[in-house]
Amino acid sequence: AGSGLQAVVFGLVLILFIIFEPLGLYGRWLKVRTWFELFPFYRRGMFRRQKSYMKSERLR
């Protein structure tokens, strides 16, 4: 029973990691490295995806 629960927890952790960090460990490393390089100037939303619109959508 313990090994089944362990497998479920492990699978859940993997799924959550893939959802919240699509670049994986490399993406996490980039964030940590950038934080150390820009320490006093680091902004929280620096790695958020920016919405981009086509030129035709902006003119509406």
N, C-alpha and C positions, 0 to 999 in steps of 0.2 A: 504494500500500500504506500509506503514511503517513497519508493522509486517512481511510482506513477505520479505522485504529487510533485516530485522533483522535476520530472520531465515536463509537466504542465507549466510549472513556474518558469523553467528555462525557456520553453517555447514562448510564453507570454513576454518575457524579458526581450527575447529576440524580435518579436513582432513590434513591441513598443519602440525598440531601438531603431528599427527600420523606418517606422512611421515618423518619429521625431528627429532622426538624424540620417537622412537619405544617403549622405556621403560616407557613412560608417565611421570607423575609428579614425580614418584620415580626416574627415570633416571635423571631428572633435579635436584632433591634433592641431588643425589649422586655427581653430578658435582659441585654443590655449596658447599657441605660439604667437598669434596676433595680439592677444591680451598682454603677454609679457613684453612684446615689442613696443606697444603703444600704451603702456601701463597708465600713466596719469591722464591720457587723453581718450581712453577707450570708451566708446558709447555702447549702450546695451543693445540697441536695434541695428547695429552695424551689419549683421549677417542675415537680417530678415529679407525675404524676397520682396522686390519692388514690383508694383503693378506697372505694366507698360501697355500703352494703347497704340493702336494704329493711327496714323495721321487722320484718316477719314472719320474715326470715332471721336477725335478731339473736336472736330468742327461742328458736331451736333449741338 
